Amino acid sequence: MSDTVLSSLTNHQFRLASRPVGLPTRDNWSATTEAVAEPEDGGVVLQTLALSLDPAMRGWMNEGRSYIPPVAIGEVMRAGGVGRVIASKSPHFAVGDTVIAGFGVQQYLRLGAAEFKRSGLVKIDLRMGSLTQWLNVLGMPGMTGYFGLMDVGQPQAGETLVVSGAAGAVGQTVGQVAKIKGCRVVGIAGGKAKCDWVVNELGFDACIDYKAGPGAVREGLKEHCPKGVDIYFDNVGGEILDTVLARINRKARIIICGAISQYNATTAVAGPKNYLSLLVNRARMEGIVVFDYADRYHLAVLEMAGYLKDGRMKSKEDIVEGIAHFPEALLKLFNGENFGKLVLQVADE
Amino acid sequence: MSDTVLSSLTNHQFRLASRPVGLPTRDNWSATTEAVAEPEDGGVVLQTLALSLDPAMRGWMNEGRSYIPPVAIGEVMRAGGVGRVIASKSPHFAVGDTVIAGFGVQQYLRLGAAEFKRSGLVKIDLRMGSLTQWLNVLGMPGMTGYFGLMDVGQPQAGETLVVSGAAGAVGQTVGQVAKIKGCRVVGIAGGKAKCDWVVNELGFDACIDYKAGPGAVREGLKEHCPKGVDIYFDNVGGEILDTVLARINRKARIIICGAISQYNATTAVAGPKNYLSLLVNRARMEGIVVFDYADRYHLAVLEMAGYLKDGRMKSKEDIVEGIAHFPEALLKLFNGENFGKLVLQVADE
């Protein structure tokens, strides 16, 4: 690719056109194109290969204070991804290097040296994991699951861990690492196929299908967590959080990683009615934002790449092809249609 | 009192007659009398001098799982108190000793040696604090405030602490200890008199009157916590908890000690709608039950008795006289009428 003629390329992008009320629609996006320019001195031009589609993206579309600023109207939608250096005037990157970065929902990204750090530009080694695994267990979701579990959850062998969104990117990491650390692991996921996969392929002790009918989670927890719940890793919020709160043990840890059931709510977020279970059980509910652990990502990557290599961890990605399908692909997260880490393949490897 | 003729005494008691729906009424109690018997070998007979009336008592009246079993129907209502040994066949207690114990709402308590531990029977030294201070800052509320603040809150000098129920028994301890530890301390209390007292007498930096009108807490936090909230000690739950959650800082600690706004609710408890602020701010919400710290009570008592002695801590008790007034006295907690630690004086010192 060293002789790519940049001026011949067109960069297709998705920009935020308006802030959604409820689920994002086509109208919230504008598809734009731009020319691709030569890198500036010290900079690079990257081609997007695959983008990570994550529930957190819904939050970035809202106005208002959060852990990072919202995406501005008219801005290219924020998204992490993997890609390749196609032009370089940087001593640190060569054409052909594979990297992760905050690409945004677009085919090309031109970065000056001063922007490398902010965009999280880092070379990756495809011998440690595949391109899509670098967006999954070795990427942001994997880091989120790993540090949320280990730092906030502090799992002890023999404890019972429950994780919602068990078949999702974060959930599969959390459950598999907790198994390796000696926990009894019970997943919560939507539908028999996901539950079967989580148990049969990932080795969870059990998985509760929350779509199996009213009371399914309550009954499932009773059956599969006979000694109560010591750690709950929550990706969903809402009723499931409340149901688990009613089953926690003394000194339980509840990791608040997300609340996908609430992200598109057009009414007020449903607060956990059973939060006083924290008092009765001297338990803790704590939020986690992955960026806080950036200086330790490499350690978690090394550890989990080892597990992938020796077969103790598996990963599953749900790959949608073509940047044009971004708006519909994103919705799969919110109707629970994705099976495994949702990835948008933008170009061939 | 060594020649008290026990058989001449009548023990007036309040027993739980039925479980309240909403606020307890007279009908939920039955007033009974019993004769007082001689102590068994190794046992004692105690006279109740004063009882501690606490919000937690409302929870004990409900059926169902909590951190301690509910009071059974027909049982003498559970209450901690201070009293005096009036007859003793124990080598550990002499007639005239002043003690704290789980007296129950009654005038006399006969305890066998095997029951000493369960009832929390301990001699107290009135040189360290007055009788009613032993129910306040040196008693359960003081221990709750001290260990909730120090162990869960982990205050650092320069941080901002907010405490609700600021003029109550737990709140006055929390705020004063936090001031001594170098925090900026902002109370939330109901009414100008309580707020003035908390600021002028206890030395809080500010106090927000939540009864001052809609938006008073939100505006008050904005004004008095310009650098946000690092620690919130919550005694009330409900809307105030939600309002504070919207103002917390990164790595904030929220101590869930109680939820007096919810104890008499006849509908579902209102969960904190803003709980996702925990995620955004990597903050922690954690419950505390004082009994977990029993083996360190003596250390907290020593420390706080020192503060009382050197004038760095003050205490205020709201004393209702006469066991017959127990049912009405208890209600003062729930309409916010008590000003300071609510105590039921049962006999003269």
Interface residues (C-beta under 8 A of the other chain):
Chain A: R65 S66 Y67 G237 D242 I256 C257 G258 A259 Q262 A268 V269 A270 G271 P272 K273 N274 Y275 L276 S277 L278 L279 V280 N281 R282 A283 R284 M285 E286 G287 I288 V289 D292
Chain B: R65 S66 Y67 G237 D242 I256 C257 G258 A259 Q262 A268 V269 A270 G271 P272 K273 N274 Y275 L276 S277 L278 L279 V280 N281 R282 A283 R284 M285 E286 G287 I288 V289 D292
